[in-house]
Amino acid sequence: MIIAIDGPAASGKGTIAQRLAVRYGLPHLDTGLLYRATAAALMGAGRDLYDERAAIAAARGLGLTEFDETMLRRREMGEAASVVAAMPGVREALLEAQRAFAARPAGAVLDGRDIGTVVCPRADVKIFVTASASARAQRRALELAQRGERADYGAILADIEKRDARDSARSAAPLRAAEDAVRLDTTHLSIEEAVAEAQRIVEAARVRA
Ligand code: DC
């Protein structure tokens, strides 16, 4: 079973994907990390973030380098990832690895922006997770504060709105729900409620299959 979870930053898609993976005993790939790692490799090599040729080379060389997940999850890395993720050549360079991950015999759970539309258009289950920008900013602020990072709500909200705009407006695999995705709005849901709802969506898809 392939489960595709898409949605904007801090919508809860990562946690939902992780929990579904445990529940169904499937491997999980957070595809945002690939874009974050590409941006980190580029910056680590001292290259300009907007240098598309260097970004493509960084994406192709990803497997060769080890990255620190805590560093990749920092706020500024999300912003940098969103820049390289708008480059068609970078997306293409990362596509095969994502599809290979999804092709594992038992299936997999992948979360990102274009899993249901581009990476796994034939996924068994597609969930598009949303939440209001203010709810997402509050969650992100809390998460950063818990990690000991500075968490200014206004800056985080502005960052989320900027990233939404960039991820949705780009021409290469923009953030949008697949036509056959089930929408899950988590604005007023606790994480437990959101996971339970996602599980109901998976179970309903299994009954239909
Ligand atoms: O989910 P995240 O915040 O870790 O993602 C970081 C950036 O990577 C996000 O702004 C857009 C990009 N991304 C993408 O374009 N496609 C994906 N499948 C996953 C992430």
Residues whose N, C-alpha, C, O or C-beta is under 5 A from the ligand:
A	BS01	DC	A9 T31 G32 L33 Y35 G78 A81 S82 A85 D111 G112 R113 D114 R163 D167
